Amino acid sequence: MFSGLAWFLLTLAPLVFLQRLLHREIQAVFLIVTRHPGLTIGLFSMLFFPGVLLHELSHFLMAKLLGVRTGGFSLLPQVLPDGRLLLGYVETQRTDVVRDSLIGVAPLVAGGFFIAYASIYKLDLLLLWQILQSGQTALFLEALRLLPAVKDFPLWFYLTFAVSSTMLPSASDRHAWTPLATWVAGILALALLAGAGPWMLTVVAPPLNDFLRSAAMLFGLSAAVHAILLLPTFLVHKFVARAFKVDVN
């Protein structure tokens, strides 16, 4: 009944971990080669530009769809005072928690649709995911070896990587999620007290479980893409560090 939630959590955590680790390795390579923080930021932002564009454009379009006023729009990277790197932003007027939450989650929805299309119809990654779930390690490694033979593989793999690396909502995107979750939890508690538990388990739980399983599949595919790139990027990092006789922590 709740397998979707379990898969959702089991795939989201590796995606976040692998994403941060891979981003750090990429930045290290750029910084070692260029010896220039500003140029490193510029190259890093160019690498993820398709994903950043989709991320910010989805915020903008969702805000317009919901009738929320928008302000500044930027796709230029900025280093924030706390040291975090901001690859782009869209200024939107603060409204109610529902509309703010929908605007915040828009990149995840848009990115999810793109990854589903690219992964399933262009890269056949769904087959890889199903093999991995079944525990057939040898068959998975063989399918992974044949993956580059897919038509236009470099283009679609790059776009899938760029979008999946930038689709997760930022802290500012999630600012309205806590109050919304509080309201939803309160409504669920009242429904349970009113005796709607059996109805919710019968009517609400199955489609919610299916939704979470679908989201888990997208997170799993995204995590797989990051995992595939992590080892080569790590080896490049070590190679350039040895070649330039300098490394970064």
Secondary structure as UniProt FT lines:
FT   HELIX           3..34
FT   HELIX           37..47
FT   HELIX           49..65
FT   TURN            66..67
FT   STRAND          70..74
FT   STRAND          78..79
FT   TURN            81..82
FT   STRAND          85..86
FT   STRAND          89..92
FT   HELIX           97..117
FT   HELIX           118..122
FT   HELIX           125..134
FT   HELIX           137..146
FT   HELIX           147..149
FT   TURN            151..152
FT   HELIX           153..164
FT   TURN            165..166
FT   TURN            171..176
FT   HELIX           177..193
FT   TURN            194..195
FT   HELIX           197..199
FT   HELIX           200..204
FT   HELIX           205..244
//
